[in-house]
Amino acid sequence: MNDEYGVVTEPATFRIERLLPGPIERVWAFCTESEKRGKWFAAGPLELKVGGRGRWIAENSKLSPTPDLAEFRNDMKVPLDVTVLDIDPPRLLVMQWNAKGNETEVTFELEARGDNVLLVVTHSRVTDPALLLGIAGGWHVHLGILLDLFHGRAIPPFWSTHARMVKEYEARINA
């Protein structure tokens, strides 16, 4: 699990960065193609054009082959309705998300850095502080899974890792 923490840049915005092995087209594919995205976040189609729509399904307990004993969430499937607000392949994807009645905005920014790619995820318009903590922990774990996939490492159980990260972010944000 990557130890680099994201930050709350303003009251309703969380930002996190990861340096991933390139090339940039590979990282872009893992952000935009259903099968690849489903290995670390959520699967589902997305029309890659401004106004394009998609419906993704997050099944976090299935991201790791290791059984997760944490909580009741193991069988949870979360639908996510996505609309593309801006796109500049393979460098920028801005989306509006609607999950469980919460409408937020997510930006993926990719920048080539030699043989690596800096992926910056910014999740904004998160007005509920408890949801912001869950999002912070979630992005930390999801991007850790992506990094583990790229490096061929074992994927830790999602929910128990997420619960730990939410506690860590709560301490950092409230400090």
PyMOL CGO cylinders between C-alpha atoms (Angstrom):
from pymol import cmd
from pymol.cgo import CYLINDER

trace = [
    CYLINDER, 0.00, 0.00, 0.00, 1.40, 3.36, -0.99, 0.3, 1, 1, 1, 1, 1, 1,
    CYLINDER, 1.40, 3.36, -0.99, 1.99, 5.61, 2.02, 0.3, 1, 1, 1, 1, 1, 1,
    CYLINDER, 1.99, 5.61, 2.02, 1.62, 8.91, 0.19, 0.3, 1, 1, 1, 1, 1, 1,
    CYLINDER, 1.62, 8.91, 0.19, -1.52, 10.54, 1.51, 0.3, 1, 1, 1, 1, 1, 1,
    CYLINDER, -1.52, 10.54, 1.51, -3.90, 12.75, -0.37, 0.3, 1, 1, 1, 1, 1, 1,
    CYLINDER, -3.90, 12.75, -0.37, -4.99, 16.13, 0.96, 0.3, 1, 1, 1, 1, 1, 1,
    CYLINDER, -4.99, 16.13, 0.96, -8.17, 18.10, 1.42, 0.3, 1, 1, 1, 1, 1, 1,
    CYLINDER, -8.17, 18.10, 1.42, -7.41, 21.19, -0.66, 0.3, 1, 1, 1, 1, 1, 1,
    CYLINDER, -7.41, 21.19, -0.66, -10.61, 23.01, 0.33, 0.3, 1, 1, 1, 1, 1, 1,
    CYLINDER, -10.61, 23.01, 0.33, -13.59, 21.95, 2.46, 0.3, 1, 1, 1, 1, 1, 1,
    CYLINDER, -13.59, 21.95, 2.46, -15.29, 19.86, -0.26, 0.3, 1, 1, 1, 1, 1, 1,
    CYLINDER, -15.29, 19.86, -0.26, -12.29, 18.73, -2.35, 0.3, 1, 1, 1, 1, 1, 1,
    CYLINDER, -12.29, 18.73, -2.35, -9.86, 15.81, -1.98, 0.3, 1, 1, 1, 1, 1, 1,
    CYLINDER, -9.86, 15.81, -1.98, -6.74, 15.44, -4.15, 0.3, 1, 1, 1, 1, 1, 1,
    CYLINDER, -6.74, 15.44, -4.15, -4.34, 12.50, -4.35, 0.3, 1, 1, 1, 1, 1, 1,
    CYLINDER, -4.34, 12.50, -4.35, -1.37, 11.73, -6.63, 0.3, 1, 1, 1, 1, 1, 1,
    CYLINDER, -1.37, 11.73, -6.63, 0.35, 8.52, -7.67, 0.3, 1, 1, 1, 1, 1, 1,
    CYLINDER, 0.35, 8.52, -7.67, 3.42, 7.99, -9.85, 0.3, 1, 1, 1, 1, 1, 1,
    CYLINDER, 3.42, 7.99, -9.85, 2.72, 4.94, -12.00, 0.3, 1, 1, 1, 1, 1, 1,
    CYLINDER, 2.72, 4.94, -12.00, 4.80, 3.01, -14.53, 0.3, 1, 1, 1, 1, 1, 1,
    CYLINDER, 4.80, 3.01, -14.53, 4.02, 4.30, -18.04, 0.3, 1, 1, 1, 1, 1, 1,
    CYLINDER, 4.02, 4.30, -18.04, 3.50, 4.81, -20.79, 0.3, 1, 1, 1, 1, 1, 1,
    CYLINDER, 3.50, 4.81, -20.79, 0.69, 7.36, -20.47, 0.3, 1, 1, 1, 1, 1, 1,
    CYLINDER, 0.69, 7.36, -20.47, -1.55, 5.37, -22.87, 0.3, 1, 1, 1, 1, 1, 1,
    CYLINDER, -1.55, 5.37, -22.87, -1.43, 2.40, -20.49, 0.3, 1, 1, 1, 1, 1, 1,
    CYLINDER, -1.43, 2.40, -20.49, -2.53, 4.48, -17.50, 0.3, 1, 1, 1, 1, 1, 1,
    CYLINDER, -2.53, 4.48, -17.50, -5.23, 6.15, -19.62, 0.3, 1, 1, 1, 1, 1, 1,
    CYLINDER, -5.23, 6.15, -19.62, -6.55, 2.72, -20.61, 0.3, 1, 1, 1, 1, 1, 1,
    CYLINDER, -6.55, 2.72, -20.61, -6.79, 1.71, -16.92, 0.3, 1, 1, 1, 1, 1, 1,
    CYLINDER, -6.79, 1.71, -16.92, -8.81, 4.88, -16.27, 0.3, 1, 1, 1, 1, 1, 1,
    CYLINDER, -8.81, 4.88, -16.27, -11.15, 4.63, -19.26, 0.3, 1, 1, 1, 1, 1, 1,
    CYLINDER, -11.15, 4.63, -19.26, -11.57, 1.00, -20.37, 0.3, 1, 1, 1, 1, 1, 1,
    CYLINDER, -11.57, 1.00, -20.37, -14.18, -0.96, -18.41, 0.3, 1, 1, 1, 1, 1, 1,
    CYLINDER, -14.18, -0.96, -18.41, -12.28, -4.24, -18.07, 0.3, 1, 1, 1, 1, 1, 1,
    CYLINDER, -12.28, -4.24, -18.07, -9.05, -2.58, -16.94, 0.3, 1, 1, 1, 1, 1, 1,
    CYLINDER, -9.05, -2.58, -16.94, -10.79, -0.03, -14.67, 0.3, 1, 1, 1, 1, 1, 1,
    CYLINDER, -10.79, -0.03, -14.67, -12.80, -2.84, -13.12, 0.3, 1, 1, 1, 1, 1, 1,
    CYLINDER, -12.80, -2.84, -13.12, -9.60, -4.44, -11.82, 0.3, 1, 1, 1, 1, 1, 1,
    CYLINDER, -9.60, -4.44, -11.82, -8.88, -1.51, -9.50, 0.3, 1, 1, 1, 1, 1, 1,
    CYLINDER, -8.88, -1.51, -9.50, -12.04, 0.60, -9.22, 0.3, 1, 1, 1, 1, 1, 1,
    CYLINDER, -12.04, 0.60, -9.22, -15.34, 0.00, -11.04, 0.3, 1, 1, 1, 1, 1, 1,
    CYLINDER, -15.34, 0.00, -11.04, -16.33, -1.62, -14.32, 0.3, 1, 1, 1, 1, 1, 1,
    CYLINDER, -16.33, -1.62, -14.32, -18.80, -0.24, -16.81, 0.3, 1, 1, 1, 1, 1, 1,
    CYLINDER, -18.80, -0.24, -16.81, -18.99, 1.57, -20.12, 0.3, 1, 1, 1, 1, 1, 1,
    CYLINDER, -18.99, 1.57, -20.12, -18.21, 5.24, -20.67, 0.3, 1, 1, 1, 1, 1, 1,
    CYLINDER, -18.21, 5.24, -20.67, -18.67, 7.27, -23.85, 0.3, 1, 1, 1, 1, 1, 1,
    CYLINDER, -18.67, 7.27, -23.85, -15.38, 9.14, -24.18, 0.3, 1, 1, 1, 1, 1, 1,
    CYLINDER, -15.38, 9.14, -24.18, -16.77, 12.48, -25.37, 0.3, 1, 1, 1, 1, 1, 1,
    CYLINDER, -16.77, 12.48, -25.37, -18.09, 15.60, -23.68, 0.3, 1, 1, 1, 1, 1, 1,
    CYLINDER, -18.09, 15.60, -23.68, -21.62, 14.73, -22.57, 0.3, 1, 1, 1, 1, 1, 1,
    CYLINDER, -21.62, 14.73, -22.57, -20.80, 11.02, -22.80, 0.3, 1, 1, 1, 1, 1, 1,
    CYLINDER, -20.80, 11.02, -22.80, -22.48, 8.84, -20.23, 0.3, 1, 1, 1, 1, 1, 1,
    CYLINDER, -22.48, 8.84, -20.23, -21.76, 5.63, -18.46, 0.3, 1, 1, 1, 1, 1, 1,
    CYLINDER, -21.76, 5.63, -18.46, -22.93, 3.45, -15.62, 0.3, 1, 1, 1, 1, 1, 1,
    CYLINDER, -22.93, 3.45, -15.62, -20.23, 1.85, -13.55, 0.3, 1, 1, 1, 1, 1, 1,
    CYLINDER, -20.23, 1.85, -13.55, -20.64, -0.78, -10.86, 0.3, 1, 1, 1, 1, 1, 1,
    CYLINDER, -20.64, -0.78, -10.86, -18.22, -0.79, -7.94, 0.3, 1, 1, 1, 1, 1, 1,
    CYLINDER, -18.22, -0.79, -7.94, -17.77, -4.20, -6.32, 0.3, 1, 1, 1, 1, 1, 1,
    CYLINDER, -17.77, -4.20, -6.32, -14.95, -3.43, -3.94, 0.3, 1, 1, 1, 1, 1, 1,
    CYLINDER, -14.95, -3.43, -3.94, -14.93, -6.79, -2.17, 0.3, 1, 1, 1, 1, 1, 1,
    CYLINDER, -14.93, -6.79, -2.17, -14.09, -8.47, -5.51, 0.3, 1, 1, 1, 1, 1, 1,
    CYLINDER, -14.09, -8.47, -5.51, -10.96, -6.37, -6.15, 0.3, 1, 1, 1, 1, 1, 1,
    CYLINDER, -10.96, -6.37, -6.15, -8.79, -8.70, -4.05, 0.3, 1, 1, 1, 1, 1, 1,
    CYLINDER, -8.79, -8.70, -4.05, -8.63, -12.50, -4.08, 0.3, 1, 1, 1, 1, 1, 1,
    CYLINDER, -8.63, -12.50, -4.08, -8.04, -12.37, -0.31, 0.3, 1, 1, 1, 1, 1, 1,
    CYLINDER, -8.04, -12.37, -0.31, -11.23, -12.79, 1.75, 0.3, 1, 1, 1, 1, 1, 1,
    CYLINDER, -11.23, -12.79, 1.75, -12.16, -9.67, 3.67, 0.3, 1, 1, 1, 1, 1, 1,
    CYLINDER, -12.16, -9.67, 3.67, -13.61, -10.18, 7.11, 0.3, 1, 1, 1, 1, 1, 1,
    CYLINDER, -13.61, -10.18, 7.11, -14.45, -6.50, 7.60, 0.3, 1, 1, 1, 1, 1, 1,
    CYLINDER, -14.45, -6.50, 7.60, -18.06, -5.51, 8.14, 0.3, 1, 1, 1, 1, 1, 1,
    CYLINDER, -18.06, -5.51, 8.14, -21.13, -6.32, 6.09, 0.3, 1, 1, 1, 1, 1, 1,
    CYLINDER, -21.13, -6.32, 6.09, -19.92, -4.53, 2.97, 0.3, 1, 1, 1, 1, 1, 1,
    CYLINDER, -19.92, -4.53, 2.97, -18.44, -7.62, 1.32, 0.3, 1, 1, 1, 1, 1, 1,
    CYLINDER, -18.44, -7.62, 1.32, -21.40, -8.07, -1.04, 0.3, 1, 1, 1, 1, 1, 1,
    CYLINDER, -21.40, -8.07, -1.04, -22.15, -4.41, -1.74, 0.3, 1, 1, 1, 1, 1, 1,
    CYLINDER, -22.15, -4.41, -1.74, -22.54, -3.33, -5.38, 0.3, 1, 1, 1, 1, 1, 1,
    CYLINDER, -22.54, -3.33, -5.38, -22.63, 0.43, -5.82, 0.3, 1, 1, 1, 1, 1, 1,
    CYLINDER, -22.63, 0.43, -5.82, -23.94, 1.85, -9.11, 0.3, 1, 1, 1, 1, 1, 1,
    CYLINDER, -23.94, 1.85, -9.11, -22.26, 5.04, -10.28, 0.3, 1, 1, 1, 1, 1, 1,
    CYLINDER, -22.26, 5.04, -10.28, -23.82, 7.19, -13.02, 0.3, 1, 1, 1, 1, 1, 1,
    CYLINDER, -23.82, 7.19, -13.02, -21.10, 9.07, -14.88, 0.3, 1, 1, 1, 1, 1, 1,
    CYLINDER, -21.10, 9.07, -14.88, -21.21, 12.03, -17.30, 0.3, 1, 1, 1, 1, 1, 1,
    CYLINDER, -21.21, 12.03, -17.30, -18.10, 13.34, -19.07, 0.3, 1, 1, 1, 1, 1, 1,
    CYLINDER, -18.10, 13.34, -19.07, -17.70, 17.09, -18.55, 0.3, 1, 1, 1, 1, 1, 1,
    CYLINDER, -17.70, 17.09, -18.55, -14.31, 17.51, -20.28, 0.3, 1, 1, 1, 1, 1, 1,
    CYLINDER, -14.31, 17.51, -20.28, -11.86, 15.19, -21.99, 0.3, 1, 1, 1, 1, 1, 1,
    CYLINDER, -11.86, 15.19, -21.99, -8.42, 15.50, -23.61, 0.3, 1, 1, 1, 1, 1, 1,
    CYLINDER, -8.42, 15.50, -23.61, -7.06, 11.96, -24.22, 0.3, 1, 1, 1, 1, 1, 1,
    CYLINDER, -7.06, 11.96, -24.22, -4.74, 10.76, -22.78, 0.3, 1, 1, 1, 1, 1, 1,
    CYLINDER, -4.74, 10.76, -22.78, -4.23, 13.63, -20.35, 0.3, 1, 1, 1, 1, 1, 1,
    CYLINDER, -4.23, 13.63, -20.35, -7.55, 14.74, -18.87, 0.3, 1, 1, 1, 1, 1, 1,
    CYLINDER, -7.55, 14.74, -18.87, -10.92, 13.27, -17.96, 0.3, 1, 1, 1, 1, 1, 1,
    CYLINDER, -10.92, 13.27, -17.96, -13.41, 15.31, -15.92, 0.3, 1, 1, 1, 1, 1, 1,
    CYLINDER, -13.41, 15.31, -15.92, -16.61, 13.57, -14.86, 0.3, 1, 1, 1, 1, 1, 1,
    CYLINDER, -16.61, 13.57, -14.86, -19.74, 14.25, -12.90, 0.3, 1, 1, 1, 1, 1, 1,
    CYLINDER, -19.74, 14.25, -12.90, -20.63, 11.30, -10.69, 0.3, 1, 1, 1, 1, 1, 1,
    CYLINDER, -20.63, 11.30, -10.69, -23.90, 10.43, -9.06, 0.3, 1, 1, 1, 1, 1, 1,
    CYLINDER, -23.90, 10.43, -9.06, -23.81, 7.64, -6.50, 0.3, 1, 1, 1, 1, 1, 1,
    CYLINDER, -23.81, 7.64, -6.50, -26.45, 7.09, -3.83, 0.3, 1, 1, 1, 1, 1, 1,
    CYLINDER, -26.45, 7.09, -3.83, -27.87, 10.56, -4.49, 0.3, 1, 1, 1, 1, 1, 1,
    CYLINDER, -27.87, 10.56, -4.49, -24.51, 12.31, -4.05, 0.3, 1, 1, 1, 1, 1, 1,
    CYLINDER, -24.51, 12.31, -4.05, -23.52, 14.35, -7.11, 0.3, 1, 1, 1, 1, 1, 1,
    CYLINDER, -23.52, 14.35, -7.11, -19.78, 15.02, -7.15, 0.3, 1, 1, 1, 1, 1, 1,
    CYLINDER, -19.78, 15.02, -7.15, -17.05, 15.76, -9.68, 0.3, 1, 1, 1, 1, 1, 1,
    CYLINDER, -17.05, 15.76, -9.68, -13.93, 13.69, -10.36, 0.3, 1, 1, 1, 1, 1, 1,
    CYLINDER, -13.93, 13.69, -10.36, -10.93, 14.69, -12.45, 0.3, 1, 1, 1, 1, 1, 1,
    CYLINDER, -10.93, 14.69, -12.45, -8.18, 12.36, -13.69, 0.3, 1, 1, 1, 1, 1, 1,
    CYLINDER, -8.18, 12.36, -13.69, -5.09, 14.28, -14.83, 0.3, 1, 1, 1, 1, 1, 1,
    CYLINDER, -5.09, 14.28, -14.83, -2.21, 12.34, -16.38, 0.3, 1, 1, 1, 1, 1, 1,
    CYLINDER, -2.21, 12.34, -16.38, 1.26, 13.73, -17.05, 0.3, 1, 1, 1, 1, 1, 1,
    CYLINDER, 1.26, 13.73, -17.05, 4.19, 11.80, -18.54, 0.3, 1, 1, 1, 1, 1, 1,
    CYLINDER, 4.19, 11.80, -18.54, 7.27, 11.91, -16.31, 0.3, 1, 1, 1, 1, 1, 1,
    CYLINDER, 7.27, 11.91, -16.31, 10.01, 10.06, -18.17, 0.3, 1, 1, 1, 1, 1, 1,
    CYLINDER, 10.01, 10.06, -18.17, 9.06, 6.36, -18.13, 0.3, 1, 1, 1, 1, 1, 1,
    CYLINDER, 9.06, 6.36, -18.13, 6.40, 7.06, -15.49, 0.3, 1, 1, 1, 1, 1, 1,
    CYLINDER, 6.40, 7.06, -15.49, 3.04, 8.83, -15.37, 0.3, 1, 1, 1, 1, 1, 1,
    CYLINDER, 3.04, 8.83, -15.37, 1.79, 11.13, -12.66, 0.3, 1, 1, 1, 1, 1, 1,
    CYLINDER, 1.79, 11.13, -12.66, -1.90, 10.44, -12.07, 0.3, 1, 1, 1, 1, 1, 1,
    CYLINDER, -1.90, 10.44, -12.07, -3.68, 13.16, -10.11, 0.3, 1, 1, 1, 1, 1, 1,
    CYLINDER, -3.68, 13.16, -10.11, -7.22, 12.42, -8.93, 0.3, 1, 1, 1, 1, 1, 1,
    CYLINDER, -7.22, 12.42, -8.93, -9.29, 15.34, -7.65, 0.3, 1, 1, 1, 1, 1, 1,
    CYLINDER, -9.29, 15.34, -7.65, -12.71, 14.60, -6.16, 0.3, 1, 1, 1, 1, 1, 1,
    CYLINDER, -12.71, 14.60, -6.16, -14.72, 17.76, -5.54, 0.3, 1, 1, 1, 1, 1, 1,
    CYLINDER, -14.72, 17.76, -5.54, -18.20, 18.96, -4.56, 0.3, 1, 1, 1, 1, 1, 1,
    CYLINDER, -18.20, 18.96, -4.56, -18.23, 16.54, -1.60, 0.3, 1, 1, 1, 1, 1, 1,
    CYLINDER, -18.23, 16.54, -1.60, -20.25, 18.54, 0.91, 0.3, 1, 1, 1, 1, 1, 1,
    CYLINDER, -20.25, 18.54, 0.91, -20.74, 15.81, 3.55, 0.3, 1, 1, 1, 1, 1, 1,
    CYLINDER, -20.74, 15.81, 3.55, -17.64, 15.54, 5.81, 0.3, 1, 1, 1, 1, 1, 1,
    CYLINDER, -17.64, 15.54, 5.81, -18.27, 11.84, 6.52, 0.3, 1, 1, 1, 1, 1, 1,
    CYLINDER, -18.27, 11.84, 6.52, -18.52, 11.13, 2.80, 0.3, 1, 1, 1, 1, 1, 1,
    CYLINDER, -18.52, 11.13, 2.80, -15.29, 13.07, 2.22, 0.3, 1, 1, 1, 1, 1, 1,
    CYLINDER, -15.29, 13.07, 2.22, -13.49, 10.78, 4.70, 0.3, 1, 1, 1, 1, 1, 1,
    CYLINDER, -13.49, 10.78, 4.70, -14.86, 7.70, 2.93, 0.3, 1, 1, 1, 1, 1, 1,
    CYLINDER, -14.86, 7.70, 2.93, -13.79, 9.11, -0.43, 0.3, 1, 1, 1, 1, 1, 1,
    CYLINDER, -13.79, 9.11, -0.43, -10.30, 9.91, 0.87, 0.3, 1, 1, 1, 1, 1, 1,
    CYLINDER, -10.30, 9.91, 0.87, -9.87, 6.39, 2.21, 0.3, 1, 1, 1, 1, 1, 1,
    CYLINDER, -9.87, 6.39, 2.21, -11.39, 4.93, -0.94, 0.3, 1, 1, 1, 1, 1, 1,
    CYLINDER, -11.39, 4.93, -0.94, -9.10, 6.74, -3.36, 0.3, 1, 1, 1, 1, 1, 1,
    CYLINDER, -9.10, 6.74, -3.36, -6.08, 5.83, -1.25, 0.3, 1, 1, 1, 1, 1, 1,
    CYLINDER, -6.08, 5.83, -1.25, -7.00, 2.14, -1.39, 0.3, 1, 1, 1, 1, 1, 1,
    CYLINDER, -7.00, 2.14, -1.39, -8.10, 2.13, -5.05, 0.3, 1, 1, 1, 1, 1, 1,
    CYLINDER, -8.10, 2.13, -5.05, -4.92, 3.85, -6.24, 0.3, 1, 1, 1, 1, 1, 1,
    CYLINDER, -4.92, 3.85, -6.24, -2.89, 1.50, -4.06, 0.3, 1, 1, 1, 1, 1, 1,
    CYLINDER, -2.89, 1.50, -4.06, -4.56, -1.42, -5.86, 0.3, 1, 1, 1, 1, 1, 1,
    CYLINDER, -4.56, -1.42, -5.86, -3.74, 0.16, -9.23, 0.3, 1, 1, 1, 1, 1, 1,
    CYLINDER, -3.74, 0.16, -9.23, -0.11, 0.54, -8.18, 0.3, 1, 1, 1, 1, 1, 1,
    CYLINDER, -0.11, 0.54, -8.18, -0.04, -3.06, -6.92, 0.3, 1, 1, 1, 1, 1, 1,
    CYLINDER, -0.04, -3.06, -6.92, -1.48, -4.28, -10.24, 0.3, 1, 1, 1, 1, 1, 1,
    CYLINDER, -1.48, -4.28, -10.24, 1.15, -2.41, -12.22, 0.3, 1, 1, 1, 1, 1, 1,
    CYLINDER, 1.15, -2.41, -12.22, 3.93, -3.87, -10.05, 0.3, 1, 1, 1, 1, 1, 1,
    CYLINDER, 3.93, -3.87, -10.05, 2.51, -7.43, -9.89, 0.3, 1, 1, 1, 1, 1, 1,
    CYLINDER, 2.51, -7.43, -9.89, 2.01, -7.34, -6.11, 0.3, 1, 1, 1, 1, 1, 1,
    CYLINDER, 2.01, -7.34, -6.11, -0.70, -9.01, -4.03, 0.3, 1, 1, 1, 1, 1, 1,
    CYLINDER, -0.70, -9.01, -4.03, -3.88, -6.96, -3.62, 0.3, 1, 1, 1, 1, 1, 1,
    CYLINDER, -3.88, -6.96, -3.62, -4.96, -6.47, 0.02, 0.3, 1, 1, 1, 1, 1, 1,
    CYLINDER, -4.96, -6.47, 0.02, -8.63, -6.90, 1.04, 0.3, 1, 1, 1, 1, 1, 1,
    CYLINDER, -8.63, -6.90, 1.04, -10.50, -3.70, 0.22, 0.3, 1, 1, 1, 1, 1, 1,
    CYLINDER, -10.50, -3.70, 0.22, -12.85, -3.08, 3.16, 0.3, 1, 1, 1, 1, 1, 1,
    CYLINDER, -12.85, -3.08, 3.16, -10.49, -3.74, 6.06, 0.3, 1, 1, 1, 1, 1, 1,
    CYLINDER, -10.49, -3.74, 6.06, -7.82, -1.61, 4.36, 0.3, 1, 1, 1, 1, 1, 1,
    CYLINDER, -7.82, -1.61, 4.36, -10.42, 1.09, 3.65, 0.3, 1, 1, 1, 1, 1, 1,
    CYLINDER, -10.42, 1.09, 3.65, -11.57, 1.15, 7.29, 0.3, 1, 1, 1, 1, 1, 1,
    CYLINDER, -11.57, 1.15, 7.29, -7.96, 1.64, 8.42, 0.3, 1, 1, 1, 1, 1, 1,
    CYLINDER, -7.96, 1.64, 8.42, -7.37, 4.40, 5.87, 0.3, 1, 1, 1, 1, 1, 1,
    CYLINDER, -7.37, 4.40, 5.87, -10.57, 6.26, 6.84, 0.3, 1, 1, 1, 1, 1, 1,
    CYLINDER, -10.57, 6.26, 6.84, -9.32, 6.34, 10.45, 0.3, 1, 1, 1, 1, 1, 1,
    CYLINDER, -9.32, 6.34, 10.45, -5.92, 7.59, 9.31, 0.3, 1, 1, 1, 1, 1, 1,
    CYLINDER, -5.92, 7.59, 9.31, -7.48, 10.31, 7.13, 0.3, 1, 1, 1, 1, 1, 1,
    CYLINDER, -7.48, 10.31, 7.13, -9.82, 11.33, 9.93, 0.3, 1, 1, 1, 1, 1, 1,
    CYLINDER, -9.82, 11.33, 9.93, -6.81, 11.87, 12.21, 0.3, 1, 1, 1, 1, 1, 1,
    CYLINDER, -6.81, 11.87, 12.21, -4.90, 13.77, 9.48, 0.3, 1, 1, 1, 1, 1, 1,
    CYLINDER, -4.90, 13.77, 9.48, -7.81, 15.96, 8.39, 0.3, 1, 1, 1, 1, 1, 1,
    CYLINDER, -7.81, 15.96, 8.39, -8.89, 16.81, 11.94, 0.3, 1, 1, 1, 1, 1, 1,
    CYLINDER, -8.89, 16.81, 11.94, -5.31, 17.54, 13.06, 0.3, 1, 1, 1, 1, 1, 1,
]
cmd.load_cgo(trace, "trace")
